[in-house]
Amino acid sequence: MRRRSATLLVLVLFVVVLPGATSIAAVNQYVEDFATRTYSDTLNTTAEWDTLAGEIRLFDFELA
């Protein structure tokens, strides 16, 4: 009987807690669109922030 109660308690916790946990993660989401250089670290970056195209990419390089 005790094991059955524990299993039921775990099942109820999953049903109650999991839907709330997934909605919290979706609310705190941030997507960088690279439209500005606001968050660009110009001194330490090795990438090209192309704000006109709205993307970030590595600089072109030639094989030596």
PDB file of N, CA, C, O and CB in Angstrom:
ATOM      1  N   MET A   1       0.817  -1.192   0.000  1.00  0.00           N
ATOM      2  CA  MET A   1       0.000   0.000   0.000  1.00  0.00           C
ATOM      3  C   MET A   1       0.864   1.260   0.000  1.00  0.00           C
ATOM      4  O   MET A   1       0.535   2.239  -0.670  1.00  0.00           O
ATOM      5  CB  MET A   1      -0.931  -0.004   1.200  1.00  0.00           C
ATOM      6  N   ARG A   2       1.958   1.238   0.744  1.00  0.00           N
ATOM      7  CA  ARG A   2       2.832   2.403   0.837  1.00  0.00           C
ATOM      8  C   ARG A   2       3.506   2.685  -0.507  1.00  0.00           C
ATOM      9  O   ARG A   2       3.649   3.842  -0.901  1.00  0.00           O
ATOM     10  CB  ARG A   2       3.891   2.192   1.931  1.00  0.00           C
ATOM     11  N   ARG A   3       3.911   1.647  -1.194  1.00  0.00           N
ATOM     12  CA  ARG A   3       4.557   1.818  -2.493  1.00  0.00           C
ATOM     13  C   ARG A   3       3.575   2.392  -3.517  1.00  0.00           C
ATOM     14  O   ARG A   3       3.940   3.220  -4.352  1.00  0.00           O
ATOM     15  CB  ARG A   3       5.124   0.475  -2.990  1.00  0.00           C
ATOM     16  N   ARG A   4       2.351   1.946  -3.439  1.00  0.00           N
ATOM     17  CA  ARG A   4       1.329   2.454  -4.357  1.00  0.00           C
ATOM     18  C   ARG A   4       1.068   3.934  -4.110  1.00  0.00           C
ATOM     19  O   ARG A   4       0.881   4.690  -5.064  1.00  0.00           O
ATOM     20  CB  ARG A   4       0.024   1.656  -4.207  1.00  0.00           C
ATOM     21  N   SER A   5       1.053   4.360  -2.861  1.00  0.00           N
ATOM     22  CA  SER A   5       0.850   5.774  -2.522  1.00  0.00           C
ATOM     23  C   SER A   5       2.017   6.616  -3.026  1.00  0.00           C
ATOM     24  O   SER A   5       1.813   7.715  -3.542  1.00  0.00           O
ATOM     25  CB  SER A   5       0.684   5.952  -0.995  1.00  0.00           C
ATOM     26  N   ALA A   6       3.237   6.107  -2.880  1.00  0.00           N
ATOM     27  CA  ALA A   6       4.414   6.833  -3.353  1.00  0.00           C
ATOM     28  C   ALA A   6       4.389   6.973  -4.870  1.00  0.00           C
ATOM     29  O   ALA A   6       4.729   8.031  -5.398  1.00  0.00           O
ATOM     30  CB  ALA A   6       5.699   6.122  -2.909  1.00  0.00           C
ATOM     31  N   THR A   7       3.995   5.933  -5.565  1.00  0.00           N
ATOM     32  CA  THR A   7       3.898   5.987  -7.024  1.00  0.00           C
ATOM     33  C   THR A   7       2.839   6.988  -7.456  1.00  0.00           C
ATOM     34  O   THR A   7       3.048   7.746  -8.403  1.00  0.00           O
ATOM     35  CB  THR A   7       3.579   4.599  -7.596  1.00  0.00           C
ATOM     36  N   LEU A   8       1.723   6.995  -6.781  1.00  0.00           N
ATOM     37  CA  LEU A   8       0.657   7.941  -7.085  1.00  0.00           C
ATOM     38  C   LEU A   8       1.113   9.375  -6.815  1.00  0.00           C
ATOM     39  O   LEU A   8       0.793  10.276  -7.591  1.00  0.00           O
ATOM     40  CB  LEU A   8      -0.597   7.615  -6.263  1.00  0.00           C
ATOM     41  N   LEU A   9       1.845   9.600  -5.740  1.00  0.00           N
ATOM     42  CA  LEU A   9       2.356  10.929  -5.417  1.00  0.00           C
ATOM     43  C   LEU A   9       3.319  11.421  -6.495  1.00  0.00           C
ATOM     44  O   LEU A   9       3.251  12.579  -6.905  1.00  0.00           O
ATOM     45  CB  LEU A   9       3.053  10.916  -4.051  1.00  0.00           C
ATOM     46  N   VAL A  10       4.202  10.561  -6.948  1.00  0.00           N
ATOM     47  CA  VAL A  10       5.144  10.935  -8.009  1.00  0.00           C
ATOM     48  C   VAL A  10       4.395  11.242  -9.300  1.00  0.00           C
ATOM     49  O   VAL A  10       4.733  12.205  -9.988  1.00  0.00           O
ATOM     50  CB  VAL A  10       6.175   9.809  -8.246  1.00  0.00           C
ATOM     51  N   LEU A  11       3.421  10.475  -9.632  1.00  0.00           N
ATOM     52  CA  LEU A  11       2.629  10.707 -10.836  1.00  0.00           C
ATOM     53  C   LEU A  11       1.901  12.040 -10.763  1.00  0.00           C
ATOM     54  O   LEU A  11       1.880  12.785 -11.743  1.00  0.00           O
ATOM     55  CB  LEU A  11       1.626   9.573 -11.042  1.00  0.00           C
ATOM     56  N   VAL A  12       1.310  12.351  -9.625  1.00  0.00           N
ATOM     57  CA  VAL A  12       0.608  13.622  -9.452  1.00  0.00           C
ATOM     58  C   VAL A  12       1.585  14.782  -9.550  1.00  0.00           C
ATOM     59  O   VAL A  12       1.262  15.797 -10.166  1.00  0.00           O
ATOM     60  CB  VAL A  12      -0.130  13.657  -8.104  1.00  0.00           C
ATOM     61  N   LEU A  13       2.769  14.663  -8.961  1.00  0.00           N
ATOM     62  CA  LEU A  13       3.770  15.724  -9.058  1.00  0.00           C
ATOM     63  C   LEU A  13       4.187  15.978 -10.499  1.00  0.00           C
ATOM     64  O   LEU A  13       4.329  17.131 -10.905  1.00  0.00           O
ATOM     65  CB  LEU A  13       4.991  15.373  -8.225  1.00  0.00           C
ATOM     66  N   PHE A  14       4.383  14.922 -11.273  1.00  0.00           N
ATOM     67  CA  PHE A  14       4.737  15.088 -12.685  1.00  0.00           C
ATOM     68  C   PHE A  14       3.629  15.798 -13.454  1.00  0.00           C
ATOM     69  O   PHE A  14       3.905  16.656 -14.292  1.00  0.00           O
ATOM     70  CB  PHE A  14       5.027  13.727 -13.326  1.00  0.00           C
ATOM     71  N   VAL A  15       2.400  15.450 -13.176  1.00  0.00           N
ATOM     72  CA  VAL A  15       1.274  16.054 -13.894  1.00  0.00           C
ATOM     73  C   VAL A  15       1.125  17.529 -13.521  1.00  0.00           C
ATOM     74  O   VAL A  15       0.768  18.345 -14.370  1.00  0.00           O
ATOM     75  CB  VAL A  15      -0.033  15.292 -13.587  1.00  0.00           C
ATOM     76  N   VAL A  16       1.394  17.878 -12.266  1.00  0.00           N
ATOM     77  CA  VAL A  16       1.208  19.252 -11.803  1.00  0.00           C
ATOM     78  C   VAL A  16       2.431  20.125 -12.113  1.00  0.00           C
ATOM     79  O   VAL A  16       2.271  21.275 -12.521  1.00  0.00           O
ATOM     80  CB  VAL A  16       0.924  19.263 -10.299  1.00  0.00           C
ATOM     81  N   VAL A  17       3.629  19.606 -11.929  1.00  0.00           N
ATOM     82  CA  VAL A  17       4.849  20.415 -12.026  1.00  0.00           C
ATOM     83  C   VAL A  17       5.334  20.578 -13.461  1.00  0.00           C
ATOM     84  O   VAL A  17       5.721  21.685 -13.834  1.00  0.00           O
ATOM     85  CB  VAL A  17       5.948  19.793 -11.192  1.00  0.00           C
ATOM     86  N   LEU A  18       5.333  19.558 -14.267  1.00  0.00           N
ATOM     87  CA  LEU A  18       5.916  19.625 -15.611  1.00  0.00           C
ATOM     88  C   LEU A  18       5.253  20.638 -16.532  1.00  0.00           C
ATOM     89  O   LEU A  18       5.979  21.354 -17.222  1.00  0.00           O
ATOM     90  CB  LEU A  18       5.849  18.282 -16.245  1.00  0.00           C
ATOM     91  N   PRO A  19       3.942  20.752 -16.597  1.00  0.00           N
ATOM     92  CA  PRO A  19       3.368  21.780 -17.480  1.00  0.00           C
ATOM     93  C   PRO A  19       3.787  23.199 -17.085  1.00  0.00           C
ATOM     94  O   PRO A  19       4.002  24.036 -17.962  1.00  0.00           O
ATOM     95  CB  PRO A  19       1.848  21.680 -17.470  1.00  0.00           C
ATOM     96  N   GLY A  20       3.906  23.483 -15.804  1.00  0.00           N
ATOM     97  CA  GLY A  20       4.352  24.792 -15.359  1.00  0.00           C
ATOM     98  C   GLY A  20       5.815  25.053 -15.671  1.00  0.00           C
ATOM     99  O   GLY A  20       6.182  26.189 -15.969  1.00  0.00           O
ATOM    100  N   ALA A  21       6.653  24.037 -15.611  1.00  0.00           N
ATOM    101  CA  ALA A  21       8.082  24.200 -15.875  1.00  0.00           C
ATOM    102  C   ALA A  21       8.344  24.495 -17.345  1.00  0.00           C
ATOM    103  O   ALA A  21       9.251  25.267 -17.658  1.00  0.00           O
ATOM    104  CB  ALA A  21       8.846  22.950 -15.451  1.00  0.00           C
ATOM    105  N   THR A  22       7.584  23.908 -18.243  1.00  0.00           N
ATOM    106  CA  THR A  22       7.809  24.159 -19.666  1.00  0.00           C
ATOM    107  C   THR A  22       7.353  25.545 -20.065  1.00  0.00           C
ATOM    108  O   THR A  22       7.962  26.149 -20.948  1.00  0.00           O
ATOM    109  CB  THR A  22       7.091  23.121 -20.507  1.00  0.00           C
ATOM    110  N   SER A  23       6.316  26.072 -19.458  1.00  0.00           N
ATOM    111  CA  SER A  23       5.859  27.410 -19.813  1.00  0.00           C
ATOM    112  C   SER A  23       6.798  28.485 -19.284  1.00  0.00           C
ATOM    113  O   SER A  23       6.923  29.542 -19.901  1.00  0.00           O
ATOM    114  CB  SER A  23       4.457  27.643 -19.283  1.00  0.00           C
ATOM    115  N   ILE A  24       7.454  28.245 -18.169  1.00  0.00           N
ATOM    116  CA  ILE A  24       8.422  29.202 -17.632  1.00  0.00           C
ATOM    117  C   ILE A  24       9.614  29.325 -18.570  1.00  0.00           C
ATOM    118  O   ILE A  24      10.110  30.430 -18.787  1.00  0.00           O
ATOM    119  CB  ILE A  24       8.889  28.777 -16.223  1.00  0.00           C
ATOM    120  N   ALA A  25      10.075  28.233 -19.120  1.00  0.00           N
ATOM    121  CA  ALA A  25      11.228  28.264 -20.021  1.00  0.00           C
ATOM    122  C   ALA A  25      10.917  29.047 -21.295  1.00  0.00           C
ATOM    123  O   ALA A  25      11.797  29.729 -21.821  1.00  0.00           O
ATOM    124  CB  ALA A  25      11.663  26.840 -20.375  1.00  0.00           C
ATOM    125  N   ALA A  26       9.713  28.967 -21.792  1.00  0.00           N
ATOM    126  CA  ALA A  26       9.353  29.671 -23.019  1.00  0.00           C
ATOM    127  C   ALA A  26       9.243  31.179 -22.790  1.00  0.00           C
ATOM    128  O   ALA A  26       9.508  31.953 -23.709  1.00  0.00           O
ATOM    129  CB  ALA A  26       8.036  29.129 -23.569  1.00  0.00           C
ATOM    130  N   VAL A  27       8.863  31.608 -21.602  1.00  0.00           N
ATOM    131  CA  VAL A  27       8.708  33.026 -21.307  1.00  0.00           C
ATOM    132  C   VAL A  27      10.059  33.725 -21.251  1.00  0.00           C
ATOM    133  O   VAL A  27      10.170  34.872 -21.686  1.00  0.00           O
ATOM    134  CB  VAL A  27       7.963  33.216 -19.991  1.00  0.00           C
ATOM    135  N   ASN A  28      11.089  33.065 -20.727  1.00  0.00           N
ATOM    136  CA  ASN A  28      12.405  33.668 -20.538  1.00  0.00           C
ATOM    137  C   ASN A  28      13.335  33.431 -21.716  1.00  0.00           C
ATOM    138  O   ASN A  28      14.540  33.268 -21.523  1.00  0.00           O
ATOM    139  CB  ASN A  28      13.037  33.134 -19.285  1.00  0.00           C
ATOM    140  N   GLN A  29      12.815  33.409 -22.903  1.00  0.00           N
ATOM    141  CA  GLN A  29      13.612  33.144 -24.094  1.00  0.00           C
ATOM    142  C   GLN A  29      14.013  34.460 -24.747  1.00  0.00           C
ATOM    143  O   GLN A  29      13.220  35.402 -24.785  1.00  0.00           O
ATOM    144  CB  GLN A  29      12.834  32.257 -25.091  1.00  0.00           C
ATOM    145  N   TYR A  30      15.244  34.531 -25.263  1.00  0.00           N
ATOM    146  CA  TYR A  30      15.726  35.720 -25.972  1.00  0.00           C
ATOM    147  C   TYR A  30      16.360  35.273 -27.278  1.00  0.00           C
ATOM    148  O   TYR A  30      17.141  34.322 -27.306  1.00  0.00           O
ATOM    149  CB  TYR A  30      16.746  36.531 -25.104  1.00  0.00           C
ATOM    150  N   VAL A  31      16.025  35.957 -28.349  1.00  0.00           N
ATOM    151  CA  VAL A  31      16.584  35.643 -29.659  1.00  0.00           C
ATOM    152  C   VAL A  31      17.296  36.879 -30.181  1.00  0.00           C
ATOM    153  O   VAL A  31      16.696  37.950 -30.279  1.00  0.00           O
ATOM    154  CB  VAL A  31      15.478  35.170 -30.655  1.00  0.00           C
ATOM    155  N   GLU A  32      18.574  36.735 -30.516  1.00  0.00           N
ATOM    156  CA  GLU A  32      19.357  37.844 -31.074  1.00  0.00           C
ATOM    157  C   GLU A  32      19.143  37.882 -32.571  1.00  0.00           C
ATOM    158  O   GLU A  32      19.337  36.875 -33.251  1.00  0.00           O
ATOM    159  CB  GLU A  32      20.872  37.700 -30.737  1.00  0.00           C
ATOM    160  N   ASP A  33      18.745  39.030 -33.094  1.00  0.00           N
ATOM    161  CA  ASP A  33      18.482  39.127 -34.524  1.00  0.00           C
ATOM    162  C   ASP A  33      19.629  39.787 -35.290  1.00  0.00           C
ATOM    163  O   ASP A  33      19.560  39.887 -36.516  1.00  0.00           O
ATOM    164  CB  ASP A  33      17.205  39.897 -34.756  1.00  0.00           C
ATOM    165  N   PHE A  34      20.677  40.240 -34.606  1.00  0.00           N
ATOM    166  CA  PHE A  34      21.864  40.840 -35.219  1.00  0.00           C
ATOM    167  C   PHE A  34      21.522  42.048 -36.087  1.00  0.00           C
ATOM    168  O   PHE A  34      22.217  42.316 -37.067  1.00  0.00           O
ATOM    169  CB  PHE A  34      22.595  39.804 -36.052  1.00  0.00           C
ATOM    170  N   ALA A  35      20.466  42.777 -35.745  1.00  0.00           N
ATOM    171  CA  ALA A  35      20.096  43.979 -36.473  1.00  0.00           C
ATOM    172  C   ALA A  35      20.904  45.187 -36.004  1.00  0.00           C
ATOM    173  O   ALA A  35      20.998  46.186 -36.716  1.00  0.00           O
ATOM    174  CB  ALA A  35      18.607  44.251 -36.313  1.00  0.00           C
ATOM    175  N   THR A  36      21.491  45.098 -34.802  1.00  0.00           N
ATOM    176  CA  THR A  36      22.320  46.179 -34.273  1.00  0.00           C
ATOM    177  C   THR A  36      23.621  45.598 -33.739  1.00  0.00           C
ATOM    178  O   THR A  36      23.763  44.381 -33.623  1.00  0.00           O
ATOM    179  CB  THR A  36      21.572  46.964 -33.160  1.00  0.00           C
ATOM    180  N   ARG A  37      24.554  46.458 -33.419  1.00  0.00           N
ATOM    181  CA  ARG A  37      25.820  46.031 -32.823  1.00  0.00           C
ATOM    182  C   ARG A  37      25.814  46.227 -31.309  1.00  0.00           C
ATOM    183  O   ARG A  37      26.878  46.329 -30.699  1.00  0.00           O
ATOM    184  CB  ARG A  37      26.987  46.802 -33.446  1.00  0.00           C
ATOM    185  N   THR A  38      24.647  46.279 -30.703  1.00  0.00           N
ATOM    186  CA  THR A  38      24.526  46.549 -29.279  1.00  0.00           C
ATOM    187  C   THR A  38      25.302  45.546 -28.433  1.00  0.00           C
ATOM    188  O   THR A  38      25.987  45.950 -27.494  1.00  0.00           O
ATOM    189  CB  THR A  38      23.072  46.541 -28.876  1.00  0.00           C
ATOM    190  N   TYR A  39      25.219  44.271 -28.730  1.00  0.00           N
ATOM    191  CA  TYR A  39      25.865  43.238 -27.918  1.00  0.00           C
ATOM    192  C   TYR A  39      27.136  42.710 -28.563  1.00  0.00           C
ATOM    193  O   TYR A  39      27.642  41.667 -28.149  1.00  0.00           O
ATOM    194  CB  TYR A  39      24.907  42.094 -27.675  1.00  0.00           C
ATOM    195  N   SER A  40      27.656  43.393 -29.552  1.00  0.00           N
ATOM    196  CA  SER A  40      28.883  42.983 -30.227  1.00  0.00           C
ATOM    197  C   SER A  40      30.091  43.343 -29.366  1.00  0.00           C
ATOM    198  O   SER A  40      30.234  44.488 -28.937  1.00  0.00           O
ATOM    199  CB  SER A  40      28.990  43.648 -31.623  1.00  0.00           C
ATOM    200  N   ASP A  41      30.947  42.377 -29.118  1.00  0.00           N
ATOM    201  CA  ASP A  41      32.196  42.619 -28.390  1.00  0.00           C
ATOM    202  C   ASP A  41      33.283  42.874 -29.433  1.00  0.00           C
ATOM    203  O   ASP A  41      33.969  41.945 -29.860  1.00  0.00           O
ATOM    204  CB  ASP A  41      32.573  41.399 -27.445  1.00  0.00           C
ATOM    205  N   THR A  42      33.436  44.116 -29.835  1.00  0.00           N
ATOM    206  CA  THR A  42      34.318  44.446 -30.960  1.00  0.00           C
ATOM    207  C   THR A  42      35.784  44.183 -30.667  1.00  0.00           C
ATOM    208  O   THR A  42      36.553  43.966 -31.604  1.00  0.00           O
ATOM    209  CB  THR A  42      34.142  45.888 -31.339  1.00  0.00           C
ATOM    210  N   LEU A  43      36.203  44.191 -29.415  1.00  0.00           N
ATOM    211  CA  LEU A  43      37.609  43.960 -29.089  1.00  0.00           C
ATOM    212  C   LEU A  43      37.975  42.484 -29.067  1.00  0.00           C
ATOM    213  O   LEU A  43      39.122  42.138 -29.348  1.00  0.00           O
ATOM    214  CB  LEU A  43      37.933  44.575 -27.754  1.00  0.00           C
ATOM    215  N   ASN A  44      37.041  41.611 -28.745  1.00  0.00           N
ATOM    216  CA  ASN A  44      37.364  40.196 -28.567  1.00  0.00           C
ATOM    217  C   ASN A  44      36.722  39.268 -29.580  1.00  0.00           C
ATOM    218  O   ASN A  44      36.896  38.054 -29.475  1.00  0.00           O
ATOM    219  CB  ASN A  44      36.962  39.771 -27.213  1.00  0.00           C
ATOM    220  N   THR A  45      35.996  39.776 -30.546  1.00  0.00           N
ATOM    221  CA  THR A  45      35.307  38.888 -31.471  1.00  0.00           C
ATOM    222  C   THR A  45      36.180  38.558 -32.683  1.00  0.00           C
ATOM    223  O   THR A  45      37.006  39.366 -33.109  1.00  0.00           O
ATOM    224  CB  THR A  45      33.995  39.519 -31.927  1.00  0.00           C
ATOM    225  N   THR A  46      35.986  37.383 -33.216  1.00  0.00           N
ATOM    226  CA  THR A  46      36.662  36.987 -34.451  1.00  0.00           C
ATOM    227  C   THR A  46      35.630  36.771 -35.550  1.00  0.00           C
ATOM    228  O   THR A  46      35.895  36.089 -36.540  1.00  0.00           O
ATOM    229  CB  THR A  46      37.507  35.703 -34.235  1.00  0.00           C
ATOM    230  N   ALA A  47      34.459  37.356 -35.365  1.00  0.00           N
ATOM    231  CA  ALA A  47      33.379  37.188 -36.329  1.00  0.00           C
ATOM    232  C   ALA A  47      32.972  38.544 -36.888  1.00  0.00           C
ATOM    233  O   ALA A  47      33.276  39.589 -36.313  1.00  0.00           O
ATOM    234  CB  ALA A  47      32.168  36.483 -35.680  1.00  0.00           C
ATOM    235  N   GLU A  48      32.276  38.505 -38.021  1.00  0.00           N
ATOM    236  CA  GLU A  48      31.788  39.715 -38.666  1.00  0.00           C
ATOM    237  C   GLU A  48      30.298  39.868 -38.364  1.00  0.00           C
ATOM    238  O   GLU A  48      29.497  39.006 -38.722  1.00  0.00           O
ATOM    239  CB  GLU A  48      32.045  39.675 -40.202  1.00  0.00           C
ATOM    240  N   TRP A  49      29.934  40.960 -37.711  1.00  0.00           N
ATOM    241  CA  TRP A  49      28.533  41.259 -37.411  1.00  0.00           C
ATOM    242  C   TRP A  49      27.986  42.066 -38.580  1.00  0.00           C
ATOM    243  O   TRP A  49      28.244  43.266 -38.684  1.00  0.00           O
ATOM    244  CB  TRP A  49      28.378  42.041 -36.045  1.00  0.00           C
ATOM    245  N   ASP A  50      27.245  41.423 -39.444  1.00  0.00           N
ATOM    246  CA  ASP A  50      26.675  42.082 -40.619  1.00  0.00           C
ATOM    247  C   ASP A  50      25.254  42.529 -40.276  1.00  0.00           C
ATOM    248  O   ASP A  50      24.308  41.749 -40.385  1.00  0.00           O
ATOM    249  CB  ASP A  50      26.682  41.128 -41.870  1.00  0.00           C
ATOM    250  N   THR A  51      25.111  43.789 -39.860  1.00  0.00           N
ATOM    251  CA  THR A  51      23.801  44.277 -39.442  1.00  0.00           C
ATOM    252  C   THR A  51      22.881  44.529 -40.626  1.00  0.00           C
ATOM    253  O   THR A  51      21.661  44.521 -40.465  1.00  0.00           O
ATOM    254  CB  THR A  51      23.953  45.547 -38.632  1.00  0.00           C
ATOM    255  N   LEU A  52      23.435  44.752 -41.810  1.00  0.00           N
ATOM    256  CA  LEU A  52      22.585  44.948 -42.986  1.00  0.00           C
ATOM    257  C   LEU A  52      21.898  43.648 -43.396  1.00  0.00           C
ATOM    258  O   LEU A  52      20.721  43.651 -43.757  1.00  0.00           O
ATOM    259  CB  LEU A  52      23.412  45.494 -44.154  1.00  0.00           C
ATOM    260  N   ALA A  53      22.639  42.534 -43.340  1.00  0.00           N
ATOM    261  CA  ALA A  53      22.065  41.233 -43.681  1.00  0.00           C
ATOM    262  C   ALA A  53      21.379  40.588 -42.477  1.00  0.00           C
ATOM    263  O   ALA A  53      20.631  39.623 -42.634  1.00  0.00           O
ATOM    264  CB  ALA A  53      23.152  40.304 -44.221  1.00  0.00           C
ATOM    265  N   GLY A  54      21.631  41.121 -41.267  1.00  0.00           N
ATOM    266  CA  GLY A  54      21.025  40.562 -40.065  1.00  0.00           C
ATOM    267  C   GLY A  54      21.606  39.226 -39.682  1.00  0.00           C
ATOM    268  O   GLY A  54      20.874  38.325 -39.272  1.00  0.00           O
ATOM    269  N   GLU A  55      22.927  39.078 -39.811  1.00  0.00           N
ATOM    270  CA  GLU A  55      23.560  37.796 -39.481  1.00  0.00           C
ATOM    271  C   GLU A  55      24.961  38.016 -38.940  1.00  0.00           C
ATOM    272  O   GLU A  55      25.535  39.098 -39.064  1.00  0.00           O
ATOM    273  CB  GLU A  55      23.609  36.880 -40.715  1.00  0.00           C
ATOM    274  N   ILE A  56      25.488  36.984 -38.348  1.00  0.00           N
ATOM    275  CA  ILE A  56      26.861  36.977 -37.877  1.00  0.00           C
ATOM    276  C   ILE A  56      27.565  35.811 -38.557  1.00  0.00           C
ATOM    277  O   ILE A  56      26.995  34.727 -38.683  1.00  0.00           O
ATOM    278  CB  ILE A  56      26.938  36.866 -36.314  1.00  0.00           C
ATOM    279  N   ARG A  57      28.803  36.031 -38.995  1.00  0.00           N
ATOM    280  CA  ARG A  57      29.536  34.961 -39.684  1.00  0.00           C
ATOM    281  C   ARG A  57      31.025  35.185 -39.487  1.00  0.00           C
ATOM    282  O   ARG A  57      31.460  36.256 -39.065  1.00  0.00           O
ATOM    283  CB  ARG A  57      29.179  34.914 -41.207  1.00  0.00           C
ATOM    284  N   LEU A  58      31.800  34.149 -39.802  1.00  0.00           N
ATOM    285  CA  LEU A  58      33.251  34.267 -39.742  1.00  0.00           C
ATOM    286  C   LEU A  58      33.756  35.031 -40.952  1.00  0.00           C
ATOM    287  O   LEU A  58      33.151  34.991 -42.023  1.00  0.00           O
ATOM    288  CB  LEU A  58      33.911  32.880 -39.665  1.00  0.00           C
ATOM    289  N   PHE A  59      34.872  35.729 -40.771  1.00  0.00           N
ATOM    290  CA  PHE A  59      35.473  36.444 -41.892  1.00  0.00           C
ATOM    291  C   PHE A  59      35.949  35.459 -42.949  1.00  0.00           C
ATOM    292  O   PHE A  59      36.303  34.325 -42.625  1.00  0.00           O
ATOM    293  CB  PHE A  59      36.643  37.323 -41.413  1.00  0.00           C
ATOM    294  N   ASP A  60      35.960  35.875 -44.196  1.00  0.00           N
ATOM    295  CA  ASP A  60      36.501  35.048 -45.272  1.00  0.00           C
ATOM    296  C   ASP A  60      38.005  34.898 -45.059  1.00  0.00           C
ATOM    297  O   ASP A  60      38.662  35.829 -44.593  1.00  0.00           O
ATOM    298  CB  ASP A  60      36.191  35.669 -46.678  1.00  0.00           C
ATOM    299  N   PHE A  61      38.544  33.748 -45.393  1.00  0.00           N
ATOM    300  CA  PHE A  61      39.970  33.536 -45.231  1.00  0.00           C
ATOM    301  C   PHE A  61      40.508  32.751 -46.414  1.00  0.00           C
ATOM    302  O   PHE A  61      39.758  32.061 -47.105  1.00  0.00           O
ATOM    303  CB  PHE A  61      40.269  32.807 -43.915  1.00  0.00           C
ATOM    304  N   GLU A  62      41.805  32.859 -46.642  1.00  0.00           N
ATOM    305  CA  GLU A  62      42.466  32.127 -47.714  1.00  0.00           C
ATOM    306  C   GLU A  62      43.332  31.045 -47.108  1.00  0.00           C
ATOM    307  O   GLU A  62      43.941  31.239 -46.056  1.00  0.00           O
ATOM    308  CB  GLU A  62      43.307  33.070 -48.603  1.00  0.00           C
ATOM    309  N   LEU A  63      43.386  29.898 -47.781  1.00  0.00           N
ATOM    310  CA  LEU A  63      44.242  28.814 -47.320  1.00  0.00           C
ATOM    311  C   LEU A  63      45.693  29.149 -47.629  1.00  0.00           C
ATOM    312  O   LEU A  63      45.999  29.659 -48.707  1.00  0.00           O
ATOM    313  CB  LEU A  63      43.838  27.474 -47.976  1.00  0.00           C
ATOM    314  N   ALA A  64      46.571  28.871 -46.706  1.00  0.00           N
ATOM    315  CA  ALA A  64      47.988  29.166 -46.899  1.00  0.00           C
ATOM    316  C   ALA A  64      48.767  27.889 -47.127  1.00  0.00           C
ATOM    317  O   ALA A  64      49.984  27.933 -47.310  1.00  0.00           O
ATOM    318  CB  ALA A  64      48.555  29.923 -45.696  1.00  0.00           C
TER     319      ALA A  64
END
